[in-house]
């Protein structure tokens, strides 16, 4: 360990950088060197933010709404957030039961940082969003990773949850629809998990619903506090405008939960970033209170892309991909490629090798499933137009056919 590294906080020194951003950086470097890369690695919609939302931001600038806001967010936005939770999720809350942060990630980070102590444990079903276990580690706690394979639809079962809970368990993290698998928990599945949680009153629940509006085949969305109201005093329900309204760069997330927790999160945020961008908050207000047809239009496009991607991926030698129920990711097994060799002579020992070879030899960027806690898979984001997706799948198929 270098002298400079020794100066770091030991938790940060042990933390891993985001695998998705690491791949995005590699793509940027390859493109800067002149390579043509189709990136299926970024988890963001390719649509422009709806025009009425952008216009609301421009109006806010011209109206002089450029000063500090309350740490927990503009009251008007918090009222809109409360209305959203009431209207769409049947959560009977007031604006005081909400918080607005600099993106959904900060909602999650603030909640865990405000509650975790050394030796605490957090149950994290795998596959998981790459940041969950790293945030847990940065907060001094231990992530109890529970493998949820394809045999359970990549979802946590009541039995696995019960086995993972111990006296030091502080949180369970649920993400539905899931990044990276697109798995969606039904009302019945959430109710079964809730029955386990009712027997363990010391366990808090973090429900990450950021992909709520991207559920396909006409299926309804459910969140655990809605399914089992008795859990509401210990559930933090998180969401945001990033995925639903194509506003990833605006950095607005929000949540609702017990006030003791929200107060602690606000205290932490007040010493960290203070309030989120005032202009972004006005844009988010327009998103939540303005026309909502964009949600249905985007969902329809992503559903068509899902069907296209799954069909094409399953035509590739050595890849097997179940049809995801939500989000905009395909999580394809590459187990049958492990052990083969690429035309450049690289032996594929694991899914990270597969992802690296796809980038280097096929010009397609994906993220290895091991980064999400489950191998051997690759996560493919289908947030590109049809022509780009077809071209990417053609390159993937040719790559797979070339292996020996």
NUDREN-404641 format. One line per 5 residues: number of its first residue (from 0); their letters; for each residue x, y, z of C-alpha. Coordinates in nm, 4 decimals, always signed. Example, Ala and Ser with C-alpha at 12.3 -4.5 7.8 and 13.67 -1.06 7.14 Angstrom:
BEGIN
0 = AS = +1.2300 -0.4500 +0.7800; +1.3670 -0.1060 +0.7140;
END
This chain:
BEGIN
0 = XXXXX = +0.0000 +0.0000 +0.0000; +0.1424 +0.3390 -0.1009; +0.1882 +0.6256 +0.1423; -0.0825 +0.8216 -0.0369; -0.3270 +0.5326 -0.0117;
5 = XXXXX = -0.2540 +0.4992 +0.3595; -0.3842 +0.8525 +0.4040; -0.7324 +0.7475 +0.2893; -1.0194 +0.6551 +0.5143; -0.9910 +0.2768 +0.5441;
10 = XXXXX = -1.3523 +0.2289 +0.4302; -1.2912 +0.4298 +0.1146; -0.9639 +0.2506 +0.0480; -1.1512 -0.0810 +0.0442; -1.4433 +0.0451 -0.1664;
15 = XXXXX = -1.4689 -0.0402 -0.5351; -1.5494 +0.2153 -0.8057; -1.8809 +0.1755 -0.9860; -1.8479 -0.0984 -1.2492; -2.0927 +0.0763 -1.4787;
20 = XXXXX = -1.9066 +0.4063 -1.4661; -1.5785 +0.2210 -1.5097; -1.7135 +0.0727 -1.8343; -1.8439 +0.4140 -1.9437; -1.4929 +0.5539 -1.8900;
25 = XXXXX = -1.3430 +0.2701 -2.0981; -1.5890 +0.3399 -2.3774; -1.5006 +0.7104 -2.3704; -1.1302 +0.6273 -2.3917; -1.1817 +0.3892 -2.6839;
30 = XXXXX = -1.3927 +0.6435 -2.8702; -1.1334 +0.9150 -2.8081; -0.8800 +0.6841 -2.9705; -1.1007 +0.6570 -3.2791; -1.2803 +0.3280 -3.2135;
35 = XXXXX = -1.6473 +0.2877 -3.3037; -1.8235 +0.1507 -2.9979; -2.1904 +0.0730 -2.9409; -2.2437 +0.1180 -2.5687; -2.5067 -0.0954 -2.3993;
40 = XXXXX = -2.3624 -0.0186 -2.0558; -2.5229 +0.3071 -1.9424; -2.8385 +0.2901 -1.7326; -3.0188 +0.5946 -1.8670; -3.2977 +0.6570 -2.1179;
45 = XXXXX = -3.1856 +0.7857 -2.4581; -3.4861 +1.0209 -2.4881; -3.4675 +1.3951 -2.4369; -3.6284 +1.5329 -2.1222; -3.9881 +1.6305 -2.2198;
50 = XXXXX = -4.0089 +1.9853 -2.3498; -4.2486 +2.1177 -2.0844; -4.0014 +2.0133 -1.8142; -3.7121 +2.1869 -1.9882; -3.9242 +2.4974 -2.0356;
55 = XXXXX = -4.0088 +2.4989 -1.6641; -3.6359 +2.5023 -1.5855; -3.5770 +2.7901 -1.8262; -3.8645 +2.9832 -1.6695; -3.7208 +2.9187 -1.3216;
60 = XXXXX = -3.3884 +3.0664 -1.4289; -3.5514 +3.3715 -1.5823; -3.7738 +3.4164 -1.2777; -3.4681 +3.4258 -1.0529; -3.5274 +3.0958 -0.8701;
65 = XXXXX = -3.1537 +3.0503 -0.8397; -3.0940 +3.0674 -0.4661; -3.0619 +2.8130 -0.1875; -3.3697 +2.6083 -0.1077; -3.4683 +2.4320 +0.2125;
70 = XXXXX = -3.2406 +2.1365 +0.2768; -3.5229 +1.8843 +0.2399; -3.6519 +2.0503 -0.0773; -3.8958 +2.3161 -0.1923; -4.2272 +2.2805 -0.0166;
75 = XXXXX = -4.4109 +2.2880 -0.3499; -4.2009 +1.9970 -0.4760; -4.2429 +1.8028 -0.1527; -4.6194 +1.8533 -0.1800; -4.6041 +1.7151 -0.5356;
80 = XXXXX = -4.3961 +1.4208 -0.4147; -4.6503 +1.3458 -0.1412; -4.9311 +1.3669 -0.3980; -4.7404 +1.1267 -0.6247; -4.7038 +0.8719 -0.3447;
85 = XXXXX = -5.0717 +0.9068 -0.2552; -5.1973 +0.8945 -0.6133; -4.9765 +0.6214 -0.7552; -4.8832 +0.4126 -0.4517; -5.1762 +0.4583 -0.2095;
90 = XXXXX = -4.9401 +0.5815 +0.0647; -5.1305 +0.8197 +0.2901; -4.8641 +1.0770 +0.3716; -4.8203 +1.4550 +0.3943; -4.5502 +1.6749 +0.2491;
95 = XXXXX = -4.3659 +1.6678 +0.5839; -4.3188 +1.2923 +0.5295; -4.0966 +1.3479 +0.2238; -3.7410 +1.4468 +0.1412; -3.5788 +1.5639 -0.1821;
100 = XXXXX = -3.2131 +1.4852 -0.2483; -2.9456 +1.5207 -0.5161; -3.0531 +1.2059 -0.7005; -3.1949 +0.8757 -0.5826; -2.8472 +0.7608 -0.4850;
105 = XXXXX = -2.8236 +1.0337 -0.2219; -3.1590 +0.9315 -0.0734; -3.0196 +0.5811 -0.0251; -2.6800 +0.6975 +0.0979; -2.8291 +0.9411 +0.3480;
110 = XXXXX = -3.0614 +0.6761 +0.4905; -2.7862 +0.4190 +0.5387; -2.5300 +0.6699 +0.6666; -2.7816 +0.8045 +0.9184; -2.8632 +0.4622 +1.0648;
115 = XXXXX = -2.5726 +0.2192 +1.0267; -2.3041 +0.1577 +1.2873; -1.9996 -0.0663 +1.2942; -2.1023 -0.4303 +1.2894; -2.4532 -0.3691 +1.1544;
120 = XXXXX = -2.5719 -0.5834 +0.8642; -2.7748 -0.5075 +0.5530; -2.9451 -0.7813 +0.3511; -2.8726 -0.7230 -0.0180; -3.0319 -0.9629 -0.2684;
125 = XXXXX = -2.8050 -1.0420 -0.5639; -2.8058 -0.9492 -0.8444; -2.7951 -0.5981 -0.6991; -2.7353 -0.2467 -0.8215; -2.3593 -0.2033 -0.7967;
130 = XXXXX = -2.3733 +0.0777 -0.5398; -2.5738 -0.0996 -0.2680; -2.2940 -0.3074 -0.1103; -2.0366 -0.0322 -0.1561; -2.2524 +0.2239 +0.0235;
135 = XXXXX = -2.3072 -0.0265 +0.3036; -1.9303 -0.0743 +0.3375; -1.8638 +0.2995 +0.3306; -2.1066 +0.3322 +0.6215; -1.9059 +0.0790 +0.8253;
140 = XXXXX = -2.1584 -0.2044 +0.8015; -2.1552 -0.5446 +0.6336; -2.3570 -0.6400 +0.3266; -2.5178 -0.9830 +0.3648; -2.5450 -1.0795 +0.0000;
145 = XXXXX = -2.8205 -1.3336 -0.0744; -2.7871 -1.5063 -0.4101; -3.1123 -1.4987 -0.6094; -3.0556 -1.6986 -0.9260; -3.2599 -1.7554 -1.2362;
150 = XXXXX = -3.4429 -2.0426 -1.0633; -3.6252 -1.7846 -0.8466; -3.6594 -1.5309 -1.1263; -3.3691 -1.3366 -0.9735; -3.5943 -1.2512 -0.6777;
155 = XXXXX = -3.5586 -1.2942 -0.3022; -3.7726 -1.5693 -0.1542; -3.9261 -1.5625 +0.1958; -3.7137 -1.8585 +0.3016; -3.3887 -1.6968 +0.1883;
160 = XXXXX = -3.4862 -1.3725 +0.3607; -3.5636 -1.5476 +0.6894; -3.2271 -1.7276 +0.6818; -3.0362 -1.4039 +0.6170; -3.1782 -1.2040 +0.9091;
165 = XXXXX = -2.9785 -1.1972 +1.2305; -2.9648 -0.9886 +1.5483; -2.7398 -0.7287 +1.3780; -2.9573 -0.6922 +1.0669; -3.0508 -0.3277 +1.0256;
170 = XXXXX = -3.1887 -0.3072 +0.6711; -3.3259 -0.5082 +0.3803; -3.2837 -0.3475 +0.0376; -3.5455 -0.4282 -0.2278; -3.5275 -0.3038 -0.5873;
175 = XXXXX = -3.8264 -0.3610 -0.8153; -3.8121 -0.3423 -1.1128; -3.4553 -0.4540 -1.0753; -3.1297 -0.3187 -1.2039; -2.9709 -0.5345 -1.3508;
180 = XXXXX = -3.2286 -0.8075 -1.4233; -3.5571 -0.6266 -1.4839; -3.7256 -0.8606 -1.2338; -4.0494 -0.7315 -1.0809; -4.2009 -0.8428 -0.7497;
185 = XXXXX = -4.5724 -0.9159 -0.7593; -4.8123 -0.8159 -0.4839; -4.8175 -1.1763 -0.3630; -4.4384 -1.1999 -0.3532; -4.4078 -0.8754 -0.1589;
190 = XXXXX = -4.6795 -0.9880 +0.0822; -4.4867 -1.3091 +0.1488; -4.1671 -1.1139 +0.2217; -4.3650 -0.8776 +0.4432; -4.4846 -1.1690 +0.6558;
195 = XXXXX = -4.1233 -1.2542 +0.7321; -4.0402 -0.8924 +0.8114; -4.3325 -0.8605 +1.0507; -4.1595 -1.1225 +1.2662; -3.8417 -0.9097 +1.2789;
200 = XXXXX = -3.9363 -0.5594 +1.3964; -3.5717 -0.4508 +1.4215; -3.5285 -0.4649 +1.0427; -3.5846 -0.1528 +0.8321; -3.6768 -0.1817 +0.4639;
205 = XXXXX = -3.5417 +0.0298 +0.1802; -3.7655 -0.0015 -0.1256; -3.5886 +0.1385 -0.4328; -3.8681 +0.2026 -0.6842; -3.6736 +0.4142 -0.9341;
210 = XXXXX = -3.7920 +0.2027 -1.2324; -4.1557 +0.2042 -1.1189; -4.2939 +0.3357 -1.4479; -4.1108 +0.0812 -1.6621; -4.3177 -0.2346 -1.6138;
215 = XXXXX = -4.4311 -0.4259 -1.9206; -4.7114 -0.6488 -2.0433; -4.9754 -0.4417 -1.8653; -4.8641 -0.5619 -1.5220; -4.9312 -0.3370 -1.2204;
220 = XXXXX = -4.6639 -0.1952 -0.9921; -4.6623 -0.2624 -0.6190; -4.4389 -0.1347 -0.3406; -4.4021 -0.3090 -0.0065; -4.5377 -0.0280 +0.2149;
225 = XXXXX = -4.8522 -0.0277 +0.0033; -4.8883 -0.4065 +0.0177; -4.8352 -0.4269 +0.3948; -4.9237 -0.0966 +0.5680; -4.8123 -0.2364 +0.9054;
230 = XXXXX = -4.4549 -0.2021 +0.7770; -4.4865 +0.1681 +0.6930; -4.3267 +0.2888 +1.0204; -4.0020 +0.1228 +0.9120; -4.0034 +0.1478 +0.5310;
235 = XXXXX = -3.8176 +0.4098 +0.3307; -3.9700 +0.4235 -0.0178; -3.7306 +0.5887 -0.2640; -3.7915 +0.7133 -0.6146; -3.6992 +0.9989 -0.8458;
240 = XXXXX = -3.7410 +1.1580 -1.1867; -3.4267 +1.0189 -1.3518; -3.5557 +0.7067 -1.5258; -3.9255 +0.7886 -1.5585; -3.8867 +1.1345 -1.7144;
245 = XXXXX = -3.5435 +1.0957 -1.8815; -3.3865 +1.3336 -1.6280; -3.0722 +1.1492 -1.5185; -2.8538 +1.4601 -1.5336; -3.0941 +1.6780 -1.3370;
250 = XXXXX = -3.0099 +1.4814 -1.0182; -3.3387 +1.4790 -0.8281; -3.4434 +1.1881 -0.6099; -3.7004 +1.1733 -0.3349; -3.8347 +0.9458 -0.0664;
255 = XXXXX = -4.0917 +0.8962 +0.2043; -4.0587 +0.7180 +0.5363; -4.0860 +0.7615 +0.9116; -4.0173 +1.1157 +1.0233; -3.7432 +1.0203 +1.2695;
260 = XXXXX = -3.5502 +0.8794 +0.9730; -3.6259 +1.1707 +0.7406; -3.5156 +1.4171 +1.0103; -3.1846 +1.2340 +1.0472; -3.1368 +1.2270 +0.6694;
265 = XXXXX = -3.2100 +1.5995 +0.6489; -2.9565 +1.6714 +0.9247; -2.6934 +1.4745 +0.7357; -2.7742 +1.6400 +0.4044; -2.7595 +1.9832 +0.5680;
270 = XXXXX = -2.3919 +1.9252 +0.6493; -2.3164 +1.7551 +0.3192; -2.4712 +1.9085 +0.0048; -2.7582 +2.1163 +0.1469; -3.0587 +2.1322 -0.0846;
275 = XXXXX = -3.0656 +2.0003 -0.4386; -3.0312 +2.2377 -0.7336; -3.3129 +2.4919 -0.7273; -3.3527 +2.4809 -1.1062; -3.3678 +2.1016 -1.1079;
280 = XXXXX = -3.6298 +2.1090 -0.8337; -3.8526 +2.3364 -1.0416; -3.8057 +2.1012 -1.3369; -3.8977 +1.8018 -1.1193; -4.2082 +1.9873 -1.0020;
285 = XXXXX = -4.3143 +2.0260 -1.3651; -4.2452 +1.6575 -1.4249; -4.4659 +1.5412 -1.1381; -4.7497 +1.7883 -1.1906; -4.7523 +1.8293 -1.5690;
290 = XXXXX = -4.8663 +1.6030 -1.8550; -4.7897 +1.2368 -1.7926; -4.8361 +1.0806 -2.1385; -4.4567 +1.0620 -2.1791; -4.4553 +0.7780 -1.9260;
295 = XXXXX = -4.6799 +0.5577 -2.1409; -4.4951 +0.6492 -2.4592; -4.1550 +0.5649 -2.3119; -4.2835 +0.2415 -2.1613; -4.4217 +0.1315 -2.4977;
300 = XXXXX = -4.0909 +0.2013 -2.6733; -3.8898 +0.0136 -2.4109; -4.1272 -0.2823 -2.4224; -4.0793 -0.3099 -2.7993; -3.7037 -0.2839 -2.7566;
305 = XXXXX = -3.7115 -0.5530 -2.4880; -3.8875 -0.7941 -2.7209; -3.6406 -0.7163 -2.9997; -3.3340 -0.7568 -2.7766; -3.4414 -1.0799 -2.6103;
310 = XXXXX = -3.5230 -1.2366 -2.9469; -3.1899 -1.1350 -3.1000; -2.9808 -1.2294 -2.7964; -3.1317 -1.5749 -2.7829; -3.0238 -1.6251 -3.1442;
315 = XXXXX = -2.6602 -1.5780 -3.0418; -2.4596 -1.8919 -2.9786; -2.3925 -1.9458 -2.6075; -2.6267 -1.6740 -2.4760; -2.9541 -1.7389 -2.2923;
320 = XXXXX = -3.1786 -1.4516 -2.1902; -3.5128 -1.4634 -2.0084; -3.7635 -1.1906 -2.0888; -3.7404 -0.9160 -1.8204; -4.0646 -0.7807 -1.6757;
325 = XXXXX = -3.9424 -0.4237 -1.6332; -3.6650 -0.1596 -1.6416; -3.4518 -0.1464 -1.9591; -3.1962 -0.4198 -1.9019; -3.1484 -0.7699 -2.0357;
330 = XXXXX = -2.9505 -1.0029 -1.8088; -2.8149 -1.2762 -2.0318; -2.6357 -1.5900 -1.9189; -2.2997 -1.6362 -2.0890; -2.2152 -1.9602 -1.9065;
335 = XXXXX = -2.1810 -2.1509 -2.2344; -1.9100 -1.9116 -2.3530; -1.6824 -1.9687 -2.0556; -1.3766 -2.1708 -2.1543; -1.3883 -2.0740 -2.5230;
340 = XXXXX = -1.1232 -1.8667 -2.6985; -1.1635 -1.5481 -2.9048; -1.0083 -1.4926 -3.2516; -0.7472 -1.2752 -3.0783; -0.6486 -1.5734 -2.8642;
345 = XXXXX = -0.8078 -1.4615 -2.5385; -0.9514 -1.7439 -2.3300; -1.2801 -1.6511 -2.1641; -1.2399 -1.7539 -1.8016; -1.5352 -1.5582 -1.6614;
350 = XXXXX = -1.8024 -1.3041 -1.7499; -1.5606 -1.0166 -1.7028; -1.3464 -1.1652 -1.9783; -1.6570 -1.1920 -2.1956; -1.7417 -0.8241 -2.1413;
355 = XXXXX = -1.3826 -0.7165 -2.2053; -1.3579 -0.9203 -2.5247; -1.6916 -0.7879 -2.6517; -1.5573 -0.4346 -2.6105; -1.2110 -0.5026 -2.7520;
360 = XXXXX = -1.3014 -0.7382 -3.0373; -1.6656 -0.6651 -3.1201; -1.6962 -0.2964 -3.0341; -1.9915 -0.3512 -2.7991; -1.9881 -0.2415 -2.4359;
365 = XXXXX = -2.1795 -0.4434 -2.1750; -2.1297 -0.4883 -1.8004; -2.0364 -0.8263 -1.6478; -2.2912 -0.9809 -1.4139; -2.0216 -1.0374 -1.1518;
370 = XXXXX = -2.0250 -0.6596 -1.0938; -2.3855 -0.7051 -0.9790; -2.3061 -1.0038 -0.7593; -2.4090 -1.2876 -0.9934; -2.1971 -1.4591 -1.2583;
375 = XXXXX = -2.1683 -1.5636 -1.5336; -2.4041 -1.3089 -1.6916; -2.3806 -0.9869 -1.8879; -2.6083 -0.6859 -1.8387; -2.7234 -0.5222 -2.1581;
380 = XXXXX = -2.9006 -0.1849 -2.1448; -3.1386 -0.1479 -2.4395; -3.1720 +0.2301 -2.4093; -3.0757 +0.2954 -2.7720; -3.2689 +0.3205 -3.0979;
385 = XXXXX = -3.3610 +0.0039 -3.2870; -3.0913 +0.0407 -3.5533; -2.8176 +0.0643 -3.2900; -2.9603 -0.2318 -3.0980; -2.9787 -0.4465 -3.4113;
390 = XXXXX = -2.6219 -0.3525 -3.5025; -2.5024 -0.4345 -3.1502; -2.6756 -0.7717 -3.1500; -2.5319 -0.8506 -3.4933; -2.1839 -0.7786 -3.3582;
395 = XXXXX = -2.2498 -0.9868 -3.0466; -2.3785 -1.2776 -3.2555; -2.0764 -1.2643 -3.4864; -1.8459 -1.2535 -3.1857; -2.0116 -1.5572 -3.0316;
400 = XXXX = -1.9955 -1.7501 -3.3590; -1.6221 -1.6745 -3.3874; -1.5313 -1.8375 -3.0569; -1.3443 -2.1659 -3.0602;
END
